[in-house]
Amino acid sequence: MNITELLRSLGLTEKEAETYLALLKLGSVPAGPLIKSLGMHRAAVYNLLDILISKGLVHYTIQANRKYFEAQKPERLLEFIENKKNELSDKEEQLRKIIPELESQRTISAESQEGTVYKGKKGIKSIFEDILSYPHTEYLVMGASGKFKEVFPAYFIHWHKRRVKNKISLRIIYGDKIKVQKREKELKLIEIKYSKDYSQEPSTTFVYGDKTAIIVWSDIPMVFLIRSEKVAKSHKAFFNMLWKSAKK
């Protein structure tokens, strides 16, 4: 990835990136040399300069009644990214607030209620993000193998912090051959038991709300998500039966 492509990935257009880079090389100059360097129409260059000024990447000084434009130090790009992150965080918060309203307006077809298949790591994450949308509830895990932590070590820690913040309690039944680290046992709002019935399971079953998710931990992991109150109740009853006989 070259510098222009990198700047574009940060949210600048190609022309904005070219203008910023040209100013870095030219230093503090009136608009004329910049227009010549870019080979663009005068009005277009002034428009680009206004945009870059608004983004905090260009500034100008007035000398002898003329504007001299100069690119901000490259370190300012880090501030630009930080501002973008803050904007995205604000938008995420706003979106989370209106999700219940959007959900209430969603028309669900009978077919989509039956089941959905997700593939790959993004599919796995989508399930865990969905679990977080059920605050003040309990979710159940059968056949846990430690794969979640193995595949997503950083996300695992961050996700559990968000789970606790949302007051989502968790009961897990691990296979009796699995060794659970002390750090995981000390997580808040969590209970762990072990069962020989899951000693060799290649899949893990999650039950939350009216949903049952079965994750197959293959080279390309897959998730089978079933949205059905009856199926969820059935799995919850099965879980509670196993829970009684499972060992701590």
Secondary structure, 3 states (H helix, E strand, C coil): CCHHHHHHHCCCCHHHHHHHHHHHHHCCECHHHHHHHHCCCHHHHHHHHHHHHHCCCEEEEEECCEEEEEECCCCHHHHHHHHHHHHHHHHHHHHHHHHHHHHHHCCCCHHHHHCEEEEHHHHHHHHHHHHCCCCCCEEEEEEECCHHHHHCHHHHHHHHHHHHHCCCEEEEEEECCCCCCHHHHCCCCEEEEEEHHHCCCCEEEEEECCEEEEEECCCCCEEEEEECHHHHHHHHHHHHHHHHHCEC
